[in-house]
Amino acid sequence: MTGKAKQSAKIISHLRLEGVEVTFVLWALSKEIRLLLNLSHALSKGQPLPALFKQHRIIQKRQAGLSAAAQKHSPQKLLGLLDQCKKVDDLIKGVEKGISPWDVLTDITLAIAKG
């Protein structure tokens, strides 16, 4: 999840070019950010990662990446990224205009990847 900014941007670009609905991408990305927020918040309270992974039913394959991301991003930063997800939702609904929702999604993924 973290450290692969170029690859993350490329994935978003490919999803866009393949015609994947932006709402599906937003849903998946916001779900991951909410999970990271829960992990980051629990870590800040001193809860051990293995217990958190078990509680959230996170498979072994995903644990290293989520662990790195949860430790790298503060709860405040993750809340800011969720605000950006809200902006994407508003862009999709036409409440807000002026930028492509895909551009904001790319910015969000880059922020996660770069830490």
C-alpha positions in Angstrom: 0.0 0.0 0.0 2.8 2.4 0.7 5.9 3.2 -1.2 4.6 2.5 -4.7 3.4 5.8 -5.9 4.1 5.4 -9.6 2.4 1.9 -9.6 -0.6 3.3 -7.7 -1.1 6.1 -10.1 -0.8 3.7 -13.0 -3.4 1.4 -11.6 -5.9 4.2 -11.2 -5.2 5.3 -14.8 -5.8 1.7 -16.1 -9.0 1.4 -14.2 -10.2 4.7 -15.7 -9.2 3.6 -19.2 -10.9 0.3 -18.8 -14.1 2.0 -18.0 -14.4 0.9 -14.4 -17.1 3.0 -12.6 -15.5 5.7 -10.5 -18.0 4.9 -7.7 -16.6 1.4 -7.4 -13.1 2.7 -7.1 -14.1 5.3 -4.6 -15.9 2.6 -2.5 -12.9 0.3 -2.5 -10.4 3.1 -1.7 -12.6 4.7 1.1 -13.1 1.2 2.6 -9.3 0.7 2.8 -8.8 4.2 4.2 -11.4 3.5 6.9 -9.6 0.2 7.8 -6.3 2.1 8.0 -7.9 4.7 10.2 -9.2 2.0 12.6 -5.7 0.4 12.7 -3.9 3.7 13.1 -6.2 4.9 15.8 -5.9 1.6 17.7 -2.1 1.6 17.4 -2.0 5.1 18.8 -3.8 3.7 21.9 -1.2 1.0 22.2 -3.1 -2.0 20.9 -1.0 -4.8 19.4 -1.2 -5.3 15.6 -1.7 -9.1 15.7 -4.9 -8.6 17.8 -6.1 -5.9 15.4 -5.5 -8.1 12.4 -7.4 -10.9 14.0 -10.3 -8.5 15.0 -10.5 -7.1 11.5 -10.0 -10.6 9.8 -7.1 -9.4 7.8 -5.3 -12.2 5.9 -1.6 -12.8 6.4 -0.8 -11.6 2.8 -2.1 -8.1 3.5 -0.7 -7.6 7.0 2.7 -6.3 6.2 1.4 -3.6 3.8 -1.4 -2.5 6.1 1.0 -2.5 9.1 3.4 -0.2 7.3 0.6 2.1 6.1 -1.1 2.2 9.5 2.1 3.2 11.2 3.1 5.7 8.6 -0.2 7.6 8.5 -1.7 9.5 11.5 -5.4 9.3 12.2 -5.6 13.0 11.3 -4.1 12.4 7.9 -6.4 9.5 7.2 -9.4 11.6 8.2 -8.2 14.2 5.7 -8.1 11.5 3.0 -11.6 10.5 3.9 -12.6 14.2 3.4 -11.0 13.9 -0.1 -13.1 10.8 -0.7 -16.2 12.9 0.2 -15.0 15.5 -2.4 -14.9 12.7 -5.0 -18.4 11.7 -4.1 -19.6 15.3 -4.5 -17.8 15.5 -7.9 -19.6 12.3 -9.0 -22.9 13.7 -7.9 -22.3 17.0 -9.6 -22.5 18.9 -6.3 -18.9 20.1 -6.9 -17.4 20.8 -10.2 -14.1 21.9 -11.8 -11.9 18.7 -11.5 -12.2 15.1 -12.5 -13.1 12.7 -9.7 -10.3 10.4 -11.2 -7.8 13.2 -10.6 -8.7 13.4 -6.9 -8.7 9.6 -6.6 -5.2 9.6 -8.0 -4.1 12.3 -5.5 -5.5 10.2 -2.7 -3.7 7.0 -3.8 -0.5 9.0 -4.2 -0.9 10.4 -0.7 -1.3 6.9 0.7 1.6 5.5 -1.3 4.0 8.3 -0.5 3.2 8.4 3.2 
